[in-house]
Amino acid sequence: MISSLLVANRGEIACRVFRTCAELGIRTVAVHSDADENALHTRAADTAVRLPGVTPAETYLRGDLIVKAAVAAGADAVHPGYGFLAENAGFARAVLDAGLVWIGPPPRAIEAMASKTRAKELMGVRPLREVTEADLPVLVKAAAGGGGRGMRIVRRLKDLDAELAAARAEALSAFGDGEVFVEPYLGGEAGGRHVEVQVLADTHGTVWTLGTRDCSLQRRHQKVVEEAPAPGLPADTERELRELAVQAARAVDYSGAGTVEFLVADGRAHFLEMNTRLQVEHPVTEAVFGVDLVALQIRVAEGHALDAEPPAARGHAVEARLYAEDPARDWAPQTGTLHRLSVPGVRLDTGYGDGDAIGVHYDPLIAKAVAHAPTRAEALRKLAGALERAAVHGPVTNRDLLVRSLRHEEFASGRMDTGFYDRHLAELTAPAPDPDPYAPLAAALADAHGRSRFGGWRNVPSQPQVKRYLMAGEEHEVRYRHTRAGLAADAVGVRVVHADACLVVLEAGGIRRRYEIARYGERVYAGPTALTALPRFPDPVAQRLPGSLLAPMPGTVVRVADGLAVGDAVRAGQPLLWLEAMKMEHKISAPVTGTLSALHAAPGRQVEVGALLAVVEATREDQ
């Protein structure tokens, strides 16, 4: 039996595996980069081993160092989590060659299925070898790994070479493997849904299928909302998916947990890939079937047999991924301190604790919130309500987008497809039409608590105090007074029931509203509402030259367009350079047609958000 287990990963999946290990009485070993020295997964493990460096290539992609860490720490098993080396057959062999137990499928099964090109050939699907105009649009995909990295949609033949190069670079950085391939794109415009089947197999010939999952809500080919079971599938389609999943598993003598993914379009199921690992969205299957997939992975690795049939499904589960990113700004990743995270009433899988820093080196996933209920409608309501009430104090997140997505009529009715965000992003990220009008007042009263108007009181009316806040992209001014009875709102019909630095209770129109207040510098939270305190006398705004290209996020310059130099003529929309942040590449393009008058970016340069990268002087007709 396994007594000590190392997780060759980081963040929430490492914490997730450690939680099951603790319940089973298994000691845990973490590995960590220098950037993760004080990360939650490092703190949660019984033992931690340093991997020198900060980039994935230096640390979590170094299978040799991870195997050495496992041996040095006395672990007798390795769980790969997902991403990084989870689908690397060479790493699995190295673990086994070191005399350790591998919590995953046999290396030969990984070789057959983890490479999407070989998996498609095994399932009778061949990628495109040569691309013509008639094949467009096409999808460039990384042969290894997942999570949307190394994927590009190509709609014009002249863009293919550049997108192939970008996909190779991103895949190499994320997975240590730059192999990519091209296949027909069957995306949202074709009405496609991303549906997958969870499989679990033992070494005694039993293969379970644990229902379906729908993962159609995606951004940049990475899943955002997942649910089980996939709603509205015809019985014959679901049966076909399950049969194909079993066929894929048996074809390679699979054992352990895996997922077979399909695009369901035009009434047909198109095989996409088999992920030979645990999926990010596995909690929805756990909720519906009442199982612990990590515990079952460990049992299978120890040689135990599964029951002849899986447990019966019960109810519906939905998972939403909370990312540190701004959907309204092209999903730009965000960094900073996560001061507080609380999502009451639902399962929360996270790799962060209060006060932890969200850095630039890894995926922007903060947490996964999972709701389970007897019906789909109840599960959606439960999760949307929990996220709406959540305390997420720190960088900008996609929380509001998630709430609106869960309540959107198209999604709520089960009619979504993979083009959901392409169609609806603008409305889902628009400023709230009715932000809480009392939140700024509550923030101002909490800030004023304990202050007096002067050193003492006069027998004259107090002058109103004024505070300004930025809320939902708009400036709000509020007024209040110091009175002998305490703080009072300078607004008709609003009564201050209670006010201190942490709690404000207001009454308006006969309705009491309670606000828990938290402040971090100029950032203020009045209940779930985020505000920014504005200075009384704003500093002059720093001037930038027209045409300035500023870094939209902190990251590393990975490429500059070939031959680009100061003095070059550029056209609006022309790609000039690429930043890598949180394992994704972000293209920076010329804002106008004109002349490149300054270039401050170079490959390898680390930049902070707002850093000046380049300047394009517009031609006269574009000014």
C-alpha positions in Angstrom: 0.0 0.0 0.0 1.1 3.6 -0.7 2.3 5.4 2.4 3.8 8.6 1.0 2.8 10.4 -2.2 4.4 13.2 -4.1 2.3 15.4 -6.4 4.3 16.5 -9.4 2.2 19.7 -9.8 1.2 22.9 -8.0 -1.8 25.0 -7.1 -5.3 23.8 -6.6 -4.8 20.3 -8.0 -1.9 19.6 -5.7 -4.1 20.8 -2.8 -7.0 18.6 -4.0 -4.8 15.5 -4.1 -3.4 16.3 -0.7 -6.9 16.5 0.8 -7.7 13.0 -0.3 -4.3 11.7 0.9 -4.9 13.1 4.3 -8.3 11.3 4.5 -6.5 8.0 3.5 -3.7 8.5 6.0 -1.1 8.9 3.2 1.8 11.3 3.9 2.2 14.0 1.2 5.2 15.6 -0.5 5.0 18.9 -2.5 7.5 20.2 -5.0 7.7 24.0 -5.5 9.4 26.6 -7.6 11.1 29.6 -6.0 7.9 31.6 -6.9 5.8 29.0 -5.0 8.0 28.8 -1.9 5.1 30.0 0.3 2.2 28.9 -1.9 -0.7 27.0 -0.3 0.2 23.7 -1.8 3.7 24.0 -0.4 2.2 24.8 3.1 -0.4 22.1 2.9 2.0 19.2 2.3 3.8 17.2 5.1 7.1 17.7 3.3 8.2 20.1 0.5 11.1 20.0 -1.9 12.4 23.0 -3.8 12.8 23.0 -7.5 15.3 25.9 -8.2 13.9 28.5 -10.6 10.6 30.1 -11.4 9.6 29.2 -15.0 7.9 25.9 -15.8 10.8 24.8 -17.9 13.1 25.2 -15.0 10.8 23.5 -12.4 7.5 21.7 -13.0 8.6 20.4 -16.4 11.8 19.0 -15.0 10.9 15.3 -14.6 14.4 14.4 -13.6 14.3 16.8 -10.6 10.9 15.7 -9.6 11.8 12.0 -9.5 14.9 12.9 -7.5 12.7 14.9 -5.1 10.3 11.9 -4.6 13.2 9.5 -3.8 14.9 12.0 -1.5 11.7 12.7 0.4 10.9 9.0 0.8 7.8 9.0 -1.3 6.7 5.7 -2.8 4.2 7.1 -5.3 3.8 10.1 -7.7 0.6 11.7 -8.8 1.0 14.0 -11.8 -2.1 16.1 -11.4 -3.0 17.8 -14.7 -1.0 19.9 -17.1 2.8 20.0 -17.0 4.1 16.4 -17.1 0.7 14.7 -16.5 0.6 13.2 -20.0 4.3 12.6 -20.6 5.1 9.0 -21.1 8.8 9.5 -20.5 8.1 11.0 -17.1 5.8 8.1 -16.2 8.6 5.6 -17.2 11.1 7.5 -15.1 8.8 7.3 -12.1 8.4 3.5 -12.6 12.1 3.0 -13.3 12.9 4.7 -9.9 10.8 2.0 -8.2 7.9 4.3 -7.5 4.2 3.8 -8.1 2.7 5.9 -10.9 -0.8 7.2 -10.2 -1.9 7.1 -13.8 -2.3 5.0 -16.9 0.6 2.8 -18.3 3.2 4.7 -20.3 2.2 2.8 -23.5 -1.4 4.1 -23.1 -0.1 7.6 -22.6 2.0 7.3 -25.8 -1.0 6.1 -27.7 -3.5 8.7 -26.5 -1.7 11.7 -25.0 -0.4 12.7 -28.4 -3.6 13.9 -30.1 -2.2 13.0 -33.5 -1.6 9.4 -32.6 -4.9 9.3 -30.7 -6.9 10.5 -33.8 -5.2 7.9 -36.0 -6.0 5.2 -33.5 -9.7 6.3 -33.6 -9.7 6.5 -37.4 -9.4 10.3 -37.7 -6.5 11.8 -39.6 -5.3 15.4 -39.2 -4.8 17.6 -42.3 -1.4 17.2 -43.9 -1.8 20.1 -46.4 -4.1 23.0 -45.9 -5.9 24.7 -48.9 -8.4 27.5 -49.0 -11.2 24.9 -49.2 -10.2 23.5 -45.8 -10.6 26.9 -44.0 -11.3 27.6 -41.2 -8.8 25.2 -39.5 -7.6 24.7 -35.9 -4.0 24.5 -35.0 -3.6 22.3 -31.8 -0.7 21.2 -29.6 -0.2 17.4 -29.8 0.6 17.3 -26.1 -1.2 18.9 -23.1 -4.4 20.8 -23.1 -6.1 23.8 -21.4 -6.3 25.7 -24.7 -2.5 26.3 -24.9 -1.0 25.9 -28.3 -4.4 26.3 -30.1 -5.1 28.8 -32.8 -8.1 29.3 -35.2 -6.8 30.1 -38.7 -9.4 31.7 -41.1 -6.9 33.0 -43.8 -4.3 30.8 -45.5 -1.7 33.6 -45.3 -1.9 33.5 -41.5 -1.2 29.8 -41.2 2.6 29.9 -40.9 2.6 32.6 -38.2 -0.1 30.8 -36.2 1.8 27.5 -36.5 4.9 29.2 -35.1 3.0 30.8 -32.2 1.3 27.6 -31.3 4.6 25.7 -31.3 6.2 28.3 -29.0 3.3 28.3 -26.6 3.1 24.4 -26.5 6.8 24.1 -25.9 6.7 26.6 -23.0 3.6 24.9 -21.4 4.3 21.2 -22.0 7.9 20.9 -23.1 6.7 19.6 -26.4 6.3 21.8 -29.5 4.6 19.3 -31.8 1.4 20.8 -33.3 -1.1 19.6 -35.9 -3.9 21.0 -38.0 -7.6 19.8 -38.2 -10.9 21.2 -39.5 -12.4 23.8 -37.2 -15.9 22.8 -36.1 -16.4 25.6 -33.7 -19.3 27.7 -32.4 -20.6 28.9 -35.8 -21.4 25.2 -36.6 -23.3 24.9 -33.3 -20.9 22.5 -31.8 -21.0 21.5 -28.1 -17.9 20.2 -26.3 -19.0 17.0 -24.5 -16.8 14.5 -22.8 -17.1 11.1 -21.0 -15.3 10.3 -17.8 -13.7 6.8 -17.8 -12.1 4.9 -15.0 -10.5 1.5 -15.6 -8.7 -1.0 -13.4 -6.0 -3.6 -14.2 -8.6 -6.4 -14.0 -10.5 -5.6 -17.2 -13.3 -3.4 -15.8 -14.0 0.0 -17.5 -16.4 2.4 -16.0 -18.0 5.3 -17.8 -19.1 7.9 -15.3 -21.6 9.9 -17.4 -21.1 12.9 -19.6 -19.9 16.4 -19.0 -20.7 19.5 -21.1 -17.8 22.0 -21.3 -19.0 24.3 -24.1 -18.5 27.6 -22.3 -14.9 28.3 -23.2 -12.6 31.3 -23.8 -9.4 30.9 -25.8 -10.3 27.2 -26.1 -10.1 26.8 -22.3 -13.1 25.7 -20.3 -14.8 28.2 -18.0 -18.1 26.5 -17.0 -18.6 22.7 -16.9 -21.5 20.6 -15.8 -22.6 17.0 -15.4 -24.5 15.4 -17.0 -24.4 17.1 -20.4 -28.0 18.5 -20.7 -30.3 17.6 -23.5 -28.4 14.9 -25.3 -30.5 12.4 -27.2 -30.3 9.0 -25.7 -28.7 7.5 -28.8 -26.0 10.2 -28.9 -25.2 9.6 -25.2 -25.0 5.9 -25.8 -22.7 6.4 -28.8 -20.4 8.6 -26.7 -20.1 6.1 -23.9 -19.4 3.2 -26.3 -16.7 5.2 -28.1 -15.1 6.1 -24.7 -15.0 2.5 -23.7 -13.6 1.6 -27.1 -10.8 4.1 -26.7 -9.9 2.9 -23.2 -9.9 -0.8 -24.2 -7.9 -0.1 -27.4 -4.9 0.8 -25.3 -5.4 -1.4 -22.2 -6.1 1.7 -20.2 -6.1 1.9 -16.4 -6.8 4.8 -14.1 -8.8 7.9 -14.7 -9.2 9.5 -18.2 -11.5 11.6 -20.3 -12.6 11.1 -23.9 -13.6 14.4 -25.5 -16.0 15.0 -28.4 -17.4 17.8 -30.4 -21.1 17.2 -30.9 -22.3 19.1 -34.0 -25.0 18.5 -36.6 -26.2 15.5 -34.6 -22.8 13.7 -34.9 -20.1 13.0 -32.4 -16.6 14.0 -33.6 -13.7 12.5 -31.6 -11.3 15.2 -30.3 -8.9 13.6 -27.9 -8.4 11.4 -24.9 -6.9 13.1 -21.9 -4.9 10.4 -20.0 -5.2 12.2 -16.6 -7.6 13.7 -14.2 -9.5 16.7 -15.6 -9.8 20.1 -14.0 -13.6 19.6 -14.1 -13.6 16.2 -12.3 -15.5 17.6 -9.3 -18.8 17.7 -11.1 -18.6 14.0 -11.8 -17.6 13.3 -8.2 -20.7 15.2 -7.0 -23.1 13.5 -9.3 -21.8 9.9 -8.7 -20.8 10.4 -5.0 -17.2 9.2 -5.6 -13.7 10.5 -4.9 -11.8 10.1 -8.2 -8.4 10.7 -6.6 -9.1 8.0 -4.0 -10.2 5.6 -6.8 -7.0 6.5 -8.8 -4.9 5.5 -5.8 -6.9 2.3 -5.3 -6.4 1.3 -8.9 -2.7 2.0 -8.7 -2.5 -0.2 -5.7 -4.0 -3.0 -7.7 -7.5 -3.1 -6.3 -10.4 -4.0 -8.6 -13.3 -1.7 -9.3 -16.9 -2.9 -8.7 -18.5 -4.4 -11.7 -20.7 -1.3 -12.2 -20.2 2.3 -11.1 -22.6 4.0 -8.6 -25.8 5.4 -9.9 -25.9 9.1 -10.9 -27.8 11.5 -8.7 -28.8 15.1 -9.5 -26.8 17.7 -11.4 -23.6 19.5 -10.8 -22.1 22.7 -12.2 -18.5 24.0 -11.9 -17.3 27.6 -12.6 -13.7 28.5 -12.9 -12.7 31.7 -11.1 -9.9 33.3 -12.9 -7.7 36.3 -12.2 -8.4 38.0 -15.5 -10.4 40.8 -17.0 -12.9 39.5 -19.6 -13.7 43.0 -20.7 -10.1 43.6 -21.7 -9.6 40.5 -23.9 -9.3 38.2 -20.9 -6.1 40.0 -19.8 -4.5 38.1 -16.8 -4.3 40.0 -13.5 -1.8 39.8 -10.7 -1.7 41.0 -7.1 -2.6 39.9 -3.6 -5.7 37.8 -3.0 -6.6 39.4 0.3 -9.7 37.2 0.9 -11.6 34.4 -0.8 -14.9 33.0 0.5 -17.6 31.4 -1.6 -20.1 30.0 1.0 -22.5 27.1 0.4 -20.6 25.3 -2.4 -17.5 23.2 -2.8 -14.4 25.4 -3.4 -11.2 23.9 -4.8 -8.4 26.5 -4.6 -4.6 26.8 -4.5 -4.6 30.1 -2.7 -5.1 31.2 0.9 -6.0 34.7 2.1 -3.1 37.0 1.6 -1.4 34.9 -1.1 0.1 36.6 -4.2 -1.1 35.8 -7.7 2.0 36.0 -9.9 2.8 36.0 -13.5 4.4 32.6 -14.0 1.5 30.2 -13.9 -2.2 29.8 -14.9 -4.6 32.6 -13.7 -7.0 30.0 -12.1 -7.8 31.0 -8.6 -10.4 28.5 -7.7 -13.2 26.2 -8.9 -16.7 26.6 -7.3 -19.0 23.6 -7.6 -22.7 23.3 -6.8 -24.7 20.1 -6.7 -28.5 20.0 -6.6 -31.4 17.6 -7.5 -32.0 19.4 -10.8 -29.9 21.5 -13.3 -32.0 24.6 -12.7 -31.4 24.4 -8.9 -27.7 23.8 -9.4 -27.4 26.9 -11.6 -29.3 29.0 -9.2 -27.2 27.7 -6.2 -23.9 28.4 -7.9 -24.9 31.8 -9.3 -26.1 32.9 -5.9 -23.0 31.7 -4.1 -20.7 33.5 -6.6 -22.8 36.7 -6.4 -22.4 36.7 -2.6 -18.8 35.6 -2.6 -16.0 37.7 -1.1 -13.3 37.9 -3.7 -10.9 40.7 -2.5 -7.9 41.2 -4.8 -7.2 41.4 -8.5 -9.9 41.8 -11.0 -11.6 38.4 -11.7 -14.2 36.9 -14.0 -16.7 36.5 -11.1 -19.4 38.8 -12.6 -19.1 37.2 -16.0 -19.7 33.8 -14.3 -22.8 34.9 -12.5 -24.2 36.5 -15.7 -23.3 33.4 -17.8 -25.1 31.0 -15.4 -28.2 33.2 -15.5 -28.1 33.8 -19.3 -31.2 32.5 -21.0 -29.3 30.6 -23.7 -27.2 28.8 -21.2 -30.0 28.2 -18.7 -32.1 26.6 -21.4 -29.2 24.3 -22.4 -28.9 25.7 -25.9 -25.2 26.8 -25.6 -22.3 25.9 -27.8 -18.6 26.7 -28.0 -19.3 30.1 -29.6 -21.2 31.3 -26.6 -18.7 33.9 -25.5 -18.0 35.0 -29.1 -21.6 36.0 -29.4 -22.4 37.3 -25.9 -19.1 38.7 -24.4 -20.0 42.3 -24.9 -23.4 42.0 -23.0 -21.9 39.8 -20.3 -19.1 42.3 -19.6 -21.1 45.5 -19.9 -21.2 47.7 -16.7 -24.0 46.7 -14.4 -27.1 48.8 -15.2 -28.1 49.2 -11.6 -25.0 49.0 -9.3 -25.8 49.2 -5.6 -26.4 52.9 -5.0 -25.7 52.7 -1.2 -22.4 50.9 -1.4 -20.3 54.1 -1.8 -22.0 55.7 1.2 -21.4 52.6 3.3 -17.7 52.7 2.3 -17.5 56.4 3.2 -19.1 55.9 6.6 -16.8 53.1 7.5 -13.8 55.2 6.5 -15.1 58.1 8.5 -15.7 56.0 11.7 -13.8 57.4 14.7 -13.1 60.7 13.1 -14.5 63.9 14.6 -15.4 67.0 12.7 -12.9 69.1 14.7 -11.2 68.5 18.0 -14.5 69.3 19.7 -18.1 70.1 18.9 -19.7 73.4 18.2 -23.3 74.3 18.5 -23.6 74.8 14.7 -24.6 72.5 11.9 -21.9 70.3 10.5 -20.8 70.8 6.9 -21.2 67.7 4.8 -18.1 65.7 4.1 -17.5 64.5 0.5 -16.0 61.3 -0.7 -15.6 60.1 -4.3 -15.4 56.4 -5.4 -15.1 54.6 -8.7 -17.7 51.9 -9.0 -18.5 49.8 -12.0 -16.4 52.1 -14.2 -18.2 55.3 -13.1 -17.5 57.9 -10.5 -19.8 58.3 -7.5 -19.8 61.1 -5.0 -21.4 60.7 -1.6 -21.9 63.1 1.3 -22.3 62.5 5.1 -22.2 64.5 8.3 -20.7 64.1 11.8 -23.5 64.7 14.4 -23.6 64.4 18.1 -25.5 61.2 17.6 -22.9 59.9 15.2 -22.5 59.7 11.5 -25.5 60.6 9.3 -26.1 60.3 5.6 -26.6 63.6 3.8 -29.3 62.1 1.6 -33.0 62.2 1.9 -34.6 59.0 3.2 -31.4 57.2 4.2 -30.8 56.4 7.9 -27.6 55.2 9.4 -28.5 52.3 11.7 -24.9 51.4 12.5 -21.5 52.4 11.3 -18.0 51.3 12.3 -14.9 50.5 10.4 -16.0 46.9 9.5 -19.8 47.0 9.4 -22.3 49.6 8.1 -26.1 49.1 8.3 -28.3 51.5 6.3 -32.0 51.8 6.1 -33.7 53.3 3.0 -37.4 53.0 2.0 -38.0 50.8 5.0 -35.4 48.2 3.9 -32.2 47.6 5.9 -29.0 46.8 4.0 -26.0 45.3 5.8 -22.5 45.9 4.4 -19.3 44.2 5.7 -16.5 46.5 4.9 -12.9 45.6 3.9 -10.2 48.0 2.8 -6.8 47.4 1.2 -5.2 50.7 0.3 -7.5 52.6 -2.0 -9.5 49.4 -2.8 -12.7 49.1 -0.7 -15.3 46.3 -0.6 -18.8 47.1 0.7 -20.3 43.7 0.8 -19.6 42.1 -2.7 -19.3 45.5 -4.3 -15.7 46.7 -5.2 -14.9 50.4 -5.1 -11.8 52.5 -5.6 -11.4 55.5 -3.3 -10.5 58.5 -5.4 -8.2 61.3 -4.1 -9.8 64.6 -3.1 -7.3 66.4 -5.4 -6.3 64.1 -8.2 -2.7 64.1 -9.3 -2.1 65.2 -12.9 -2.5 62.3 -15.2 0.8 61.1 -16.7 0.8 61.9 -20.4 1.7 59.3 -23.0 2.5 59.9 -26.6 -0.4 59.1 -29.0 0.1 55.6 -30.4 1.8 54.3 -27.3 1.6 50.6 -26.8 1.5 49.7 -23.1 1.8 46.3 -21.6 -1.8 45.2 -20.8 -0.5 42.8 -18.1 2.8 41.9 -16.4 4.7 39.3 -18.3 7.7 38.4 -20.5 8.4 39.5 -24.0 8.8 36.3 -25.9 9.0 37.4 -29.5 9.2 40.6 -31.6 8.1 40.5 -35.2 10.9 39.4 -37.6 13.0 42.3 -38.7 10.9 44.9 -36.8 12.9 48.1 -36.3 12.4 51.8 -35.5 11.4 53.6 -38.6 9.4 50.8 -40.1 6.0 51.5 -41.6 3.3 49.4 -39.9 -0.4 49.0 -40.5 -3.2 49.0 -38.0 -3.7 45.6 -36.5 -0.3 44.3 -37.6 1.3 42.1 -34.9 4.4 43.7 -33.5 5.3 41.6 -30.4 4.1 38.9 -28.1 4.0 38.7 -24.3 3.7 35.5 -22.3 1.8 35.8 -19.1 0.3 33.0 -17.0 1.4 30.4 -19.6 -0.5 32.1 -22.5 0.8 34.2 -25.3 -0.8 37.6 -25.9 -0.3 39.4 -29.2 0.4 43.1 -29.2 -0.6 44.9 -32.4 -0.2 48.3 -33.9 -3.1 50.6 -32.8 -2.9 52.7 -36.0 -1.2 52.8 -39.4 2.0 54.7 -39.3 5.7 54.6 -38.4 7.3 52.8 -35.5 9.0 55.6 -33.7 10.1 53.7 -30.6 10.7 50.1 -29.6 11.4 49.3 -26.0 10.6 45.5 -26.1 13.2 42.8 -26.6 12.8 39.0 -26.1 13.3 38.0 -22.5 12.4 41.4 -21.1 10.2 41.3 -18.0 7.6 44.0 -18.1 5.0 45.3 -15.6 1.5 46.3 -16.4 1.5 49.7 -18.1 5.1 49.5 -19.2 5.8 51.3 -22.5 6.6 48.7 -25.2 6.5 50.7 -28.4 5.2 53.9 -30.0 3.5 54.1 -33.5 3.2 57.6 -34.9 0.0 57.7 -37.1 0.1 58.8 -40.7 -1.7 62.1 -41.2 -4.9 60.6 -42.6 -5.2 58.3 -39.5 -4.7 61.0 -36.9 
